[in-house]
Structure formats: C-alpha cells, structure tokens
Amino acid sequence: MASEILQAGLEIGSSHIKCVIGKVSGETIRVLGASSTRCKGIQDGNVVNIAKTIEAIREVVGMSEEQAKQNINYVNLGLHGLHIQSQNHIGAIGIVSQDREIGVHDIRQVLESARGSSHYTMGTQIIHTIPQEYIVDNQRGVVDPQGMVANHLKVNVHIVTALTSAIINLRRCVEKAGFGINHLILASLAASDVILLDEERDIGCILIDFGGRLCEVSYYSSGAIRGFAAFSNASDNITGDLAYFFKTSHEEAARIKEDFGFATPAHIPKEGKVTITKIDGRTREEVPIKAVSKAINDRLEDIFERVNAQIAKFVGRPEMIASCVVTGGGAKLPGIAEFFQERTGIITRLGLVRNCIGDDEVVNDPAYTAAIGLLKYDITKEAPTLGGKSGHRRKGLIEWLRKIF
C-alpha cells in the first residue's frame, strides 16, 4: 500500500478563502479537515485589503488544523483572477548527446524553449508550462520522451501567466499569516485533476468553474488543457440581482437563492411563495418562487452567453465538444447542469471530486473541488524532477492546546 502524504490546499477564491488538509495515497485523497470563509480582503481573486486577507487565511487554516488534528507548515496555493491568462506555444531543440538519447536535461531545455517563445504581457510571470504532447522527430503524441532516441525534440505546451504584483501580494498575505507556499497552482487546473475523466480530456471537454464573482472556462482535448479564460459574472451577481429586484439585503438575497433558487422555472418542484424581508429589516412580502427563479434565470442567460462565446473561441463549433462539467460554489444551484446542457446542446454533469474520502459535506460539495484538487495536483507533470518544499512543522493550535491542558 502506498504511503500517505500530508498536504494542505489554500484556495484564494473570487470571494471566499478555503483550506483543505488531507492525506494523499496514490489516486486516493482522504480529507481530514476543511474550512471556508467569505473574505472582504479579496475581490475577484486579488488582494484589496492585506490585513483582512491575513486574518481570513489564519482563520480557515486554524479551523482546518483543528478538525484534522494536524499542523501544517506549507500550502499549495490555488489562484483565481481576471489577470490570469493562457496561450499555446511550441518549443524545439536538437538532441546533441552522442547516443541521441533524450534525457531530463533535454526535456527541461525544450520546455524552456517553449517558454522563451511565448509573448506575455510585461509585469506578468509564467506559473504553468503544461506539456500537451511531445514530438520525437516526426512522431507525434508522445507523452514522455525520456529514454527515447531522436535527432529533434519538439513540445506543444499550454502556458499560464499571472500578474506578478497580484502574486506578490498573495504571497505576502500567506507568509504574514505564518505559512510557506509549496506551489502556485491555477485553481481550475487543480479542480480538473480530481473531477474530469480521462475519456473527457481525450475526446473534448469544457470545464466551467462557477464561483462567487468569477466564472472560469477551460477547454481540454487530446488529454491536455488547450484553453483557459475568466470573466466577472457569476453566483454573486445572481445574489445582487435578487437583492435589487426584491429590495432586500444581500444576506437575505443569499438565503433566498440558497433555499428557494432554481436554475430555470421548469426546475421548480411545485408552486409556492417565499416570504422576503425587505431592506429596512421589518417589512415582509410574499413573492412567487417562480419570480425568484425568473430573476435567477435571466442572469444565467447572460452568463451562458459569455460561456458560449468562449467555447466558440476555443473550438469554433460546439459539436466538437463531447461533454461539459460544471463545478464551483455556483454549481450548487439546483438544475444548473441541466440549464447548461439545454443551452449548449452538450452533455453536462455536475463536477464532484472522485476517489475522495471524508466528510460528505466537503467531498460532495462542488465549492470544495479546487481546494481538494490542490492536495493532489502533481506539479512534476509539468517538468521532470520538480519537487516541493519541506520543513519543520509549525507548532499550531493543537500543540498549543495540549501544552495548556
């Protein structure tokens, strides 16, 4: 049996910060502790208030440590944001060793060649260089060229970049909260690693990460990511519409969405009304559940138009996509998968984590897919012999309590 490795994932979402602590053994994840909190120091994945962000990080990690009965020193940090962009590029080198055998150095060199050929905006940095396929001489579709003999080596890669200043600000918050960063990982990429099937990646799949303030769309084909884009129009916009239409607070609107929200009027199980407390905190009004659903549906139609436009940019024709997967906190809205399937004509399912053991309220919650994926994402797939950091464990809440009692 493979040994279990303790890992921690810290996801800086578009409106929430989440932490998951667990152990990974082969393909299986065992979640030991998890926590989530809305953070006013974060907006669209970017830091807007350092003090509030540090406080939120300490809170979610501390609560996760208490549940897990483990103290963590380093985290895999999951990123979201409009500043994150991606491109496809090609790298190529000649094999100069006497025996023409491709080694680790050659693979690193061809990946560096691909990075050097990319044209990314000043003030940004590369956070992922993901091989899509290696081409050994004229042989395409090679997954791992190490040990093969060739004269030339090419690689098609997907490069993900992020704004350097945004990363620096996130790093400072995490480090001032008392933690080191093991790896920076695009959160949607981490989610894909634990929810997509190999067949979906091969044939052609769209992943929609439906968050609080951001909707992120990724395209996978021939086993690898081919495109990524993010836009600001998501679950919190639905809440804002409900607050505006029914003249109530955002807190009350969020309750209405969670308890009575449906993706389309057709998904309402029965007729009924809901009592809404107005913005003054005293006035109450009964409104049909169908009116709530209509407001939600109107916003979803707007979001769909953005998603559909992005799919067209990725592949040109939606019929080239075999499946669509919806995940993230916004995916908890009843009927959301059916909504996207009806609009796109693509078979759509809800994205939940596979091969995961733990509290059902966490492992079966699409809001936690990216945070759980951060535990398992293998950064060494992007380049050979890349490893993580290690260090002495911090004396955290658990050991502090033991000392007192």
Long-range contacts (C-beta under 8 A, 24 or more apart in sequence): 1-25, 2-26, 4-30, 6-70, 6-72, 7-76, 7-374, 7-375, 7-376, 8-61, 8-64, 8-72, 8-74, 8-75, 8-76, 8-375, 9-75, 9-76, 9-78, 9-190, 9-370, 9-371, 9-372, 9-373, 9-374, 9-375, 10-57, 10-60, 10-61, 10-75, 10-76, 10-77, 10-78, 10-174, 10-179, 10-371, 10-374, 11-77, 11-78, 11-80, 11-187, 11-370, 11-371, 11-374, 12-42, 12-45, 12-77, 12-78, 12-79, 12-80, 12-170, 12-187, 13-42, 13-45, 13-80, 13-187, 13-211, 13-212, 13-329, 13-370, 14-42, 14-43, 14-44, 14-45, 14-80, 14-81, 14-211, 14-212, 14-213, 14-214, 14-234, 14-236, 15-39, 15-42, 15-43, 15-211, 15-212, 15-213, 15-236, 16-42, 16-212, 16-329, 16-367, 17-42, 17-53, 17-56, 17-57, 17-60, 18-60, 18-367, 18-368, 18-370, 18-371, 19-57, 19-60, 19-61, 19-63, 19-64, 19-75, 19-371, 20-64, 20-362, 20-368, 20-371, 20-372, 20-374, 20-375, 21-64, 21-65, 21-67, 21-68, 21-70, 21-72, 22-68, 22-358, 22-372, 22-375, 24-375, 24-376, 27-355, 28-355, 28-356, 28-357, 29-194, 29-353, 29-355, 29-356, 29-357, 29-358, 29-372, 29-375, 29-376, 30-356, 30-357, 30-358, 31-356, 31-357, 31-358, 31-359, 31-362, 31-363, 31-372, 31-375, 32-67, 32-68, 32-69, 32-70, 32-358, 33-63, 33-64, 33-65, 33-66, 33-67, 33-68, 33-69, 33-70, 34-64, 34-67, 34-358, 34-359, 34-362, 34-368, 34-371, 35-59, 35-60, 35-61, 35-63, 35-64, 35-67, 36-60, 36-367, 36-368, 41-173, 43-213, 44-80, 44-81, 44-82, 44-213, 44-214, 44-232, 45-79, 45-80, 45-81, 45-82, 45-83, 45-84, 45-166, 45-214, 46-81, 46-83, 46-166, 46-169, 47-166, 47-169, 47-170, 47-173, 50-169, 50-172, 50-173, 50-176, 53-173, 54-173, 54-176, 54-177, 57-173, 57-174, 57-177, 57-179, 58-177, 58-178, 61-177, 61-179, 62-396, 62-397, 65-396, 65-397, 65-398, 66-397, 66-398, 69-398, 70-398, 71-393, 71-394, 71-395, 71-396, 71-397, 71-398, 71-399, 72-179, 72-393, 72-394, 72-396, 73-179, 73-180, 73-391, 73-392, 73-393, 73-394, 74-179, 74-180, 74-181, 74-182, 74-388, 74-389, 74-390, 74-391, 75-174, 75-179, 75-180, 75-181, 75-182, 75-374, 76-181, 76-182, 76-183, 76-185, 76-190, 76-374, 76-375, 76-377, 77-170, 77-174, 77-181, 77-182, 77-183, 77-184, 77-185, 77-374, 78-185, 78-186, 78-187, 78-190, 78-370, 78-371, 78-373, 78-374, 79-127, 79-162, 79-167, 79-170, 79-184, 79-185, 79-186, 79-187, 80-187, 80-188, 80-211, 80-214, 80-216, 80-230, 81-162, 81-163, 81-166, 81-214, 81-230, 82-214, 82-230, 82-231, 82-232, 83-124, 83-162, 83-163, 83-166, 84-127, 84-160, 84-161, 84-162, 84-163, 84-186, 84-228, 84-230, 85-120, 85-121, 85-124, 85-160, 85-161, 85-162, 85-228, 86-158, 86-159, 86-160, 86-161, 86-225, 86-227, 86-228, 86-229, 87-118, 87-119, 87-120, 87-158, 87-159, 87-161, 88-132, 88-156, 88-157, 88-158, 88-159, 88-226, 88-227, 89-114, 89-115, 89-117, 89-118, 89-156, 89-157, 89-159, 90-114, 90-117, 90-154, 90-155, 90-156, 90-157, 91-115, 91-116, 91-117, 91-154, 91-155, 91-157, 92-152, 92-153, 92-154, 92-155, 93-152, 93-153, 94-151, 94-152, 94-153, 95-150, 95-151, 95-152, 95-153, 99-149, 100-149, 100-150, 100-151, 101-147, 101-148, 101-149, 102-136, 102-145, 102-146, 102-147, 102-148, 102-149, 102-150, 102-153, 103-146, 103-147, 104-146, 104-384, 104-385, 106-145, 106-153, 107-145, 107-146, 107-153, 107-383, 107-384, 108-383, 108-384, 110-134, 110-153, 110-154, 110-155, 111-155, 111-157, 111-382, 111-383, 113-155, 114-155, 114-157, 114-159, 115-157, 115-159, 118-159, 118-161, 120-159, 120-161, 121-161, 123-163, 123-164, 123-165, 124-161, 124-162, 124-163, 124-164, 125-161, 125-162, 125-164, 125-167, 126-159, 126-160, 126-161, 127-160, 127-161, 127-162, 127-167, 127-184, 127-185, 127-186, 128-158, 128-159, 128-160, 128-185, 128-186, 128-189, 128-382, 129-157, 129-158, 129-159, 129-382, 129-383, 130-157, 130-158, 130-159, 130-160, 130-189, 130-224, 130-225, 130-381, 130-382, 131-155, 131-156, 131-157, 131-224, 131-381, 131-382, 132-156, 132-157, 132-158, 132-222, 132-223, 132-224, 132-225, 132-226, 133-222, 133-223, 133-224, 141-222, 143-223, 146-384, 158-224, 158-225, 158-226, 158-227, 158-228, 160-186, 160-189, 160-228, 178-394, 179-394, 180-389, 180-391, 182-388, 182-389, 183-377, 183-379, 183-388, 185-374, 185-377, 185-379, 186-228, 187-216, 187-370, 187-371, 187-373, 187-374, 188-216, 188-218, 188-228, 188-370, 189-218, 189-225, 189-228, 189-373, 189-377, 190-370, 190-371, 190-373, 190-374, 190-376, 190-377, 191-327, 191-328, 191-351, 191-369, 191-370, 191-373, 192-218, 192-220, 192-225, 192-373, 193-373, 193-376, 193-377, 193-378, 194-353, 194-354, 194-355, 194-356, 194-369, 194-372, 194-373, 194-376, 195-325, 195-327, 195-351, 195-352, 195-353, 195-354, 195-369, 195-373, 196-220, 196-325, 196-351, 198-223, 200-322, 200-323, 200-325, 203-322, 203-323, 204-315, 204-320, 204-321, 204-322, 204-323, 205-321, 205-322, 205-323, 205-324, 205-325, 206-311, 206-314, 206-321, 206-323, 206-324, 206-325, 206-344, 206-346, 207-324, 207-325, 207-327, 207-351, 208-307, 208-324, 208-325, 208-326, 208-327, 208-328, 208-331, 208-340, 209-327, 209-328, 209-370, 210-234, 210-235, 210-303, 210-326, 210-327, 210-328, 210-329, 210-330, 210-331, 210-336, 211-235, 211-328, 211-329, 211-330, 212-236, 212-329, 212-330, 213-237, 215-303, 215-306, 215-307, 215-330, 216-328, 217-307, 217-310, 217-311, 217-314, 219-311, 219-314, 219-315, 219-321, 221-315, 226-314, 227-313, 227-314, 229-310, 229-313, 231-306, 231-310, 233-299, 233-302, 233-303, 233-306, 234-303, 234-328, 234-330, 235-328, 235-329, 235-330, 235-333, 237-299, 237-303, 238-295, 238-296, 238-299, 238-300, 238-330, 238-333, 241-295, 241-296, 241-298, 241-299, 242-292, 242-295, 242-296, 245-295, 246-276, 246-278, 246-285, 246-287, 246-292, 246-295, 247-278, 247-279, 248-276, 248-277, 248-278, 248-279, 249-277, 249-279, 249-281, 252-276, 252-277, 256-292, 257-292, 257-296, 257-333, 258-332, 260-289, 260-292, 261-292, 261-293, 261-296, 261-333, 261-334, 262-289, 262-292, 262-293, 262-296, 262-333, 262-334, 262-335, 263-293, 263-296, 263-297, 263-300, 263-333, 263-334, 263-335, 263-336, 263-338, 263-339, 264-293, 264-297, 264-300, 264-335, 264-338, 264-339, 264-342, 265-290, 265-293, 265-294, 265-297, 266-335, 267-293, 267-334, 267-335, 267-338, 268-293, 296-333, 297-339, 300-336, 300-339, 301-343, 304-339, 304-340, 304-343, 304-344, 307-340, 307-344, 308-343, 308-344, 311-344, 318-344, 318-345, 318-346, 319-345, 321-346, 322-346, 322-347, 323-347, 323-348, 323-349, 324-348, 324-349, 325-349, 325-350, 325-351, 326-350, 326-351, 326-366, 327-351, 327-352, 327-366, 327-369, 327-370, 328-366, 328-367, 328-369, 328-370, 329-366, 329-367, 331-366, 331-367, 332-365, 332-366, 332-367
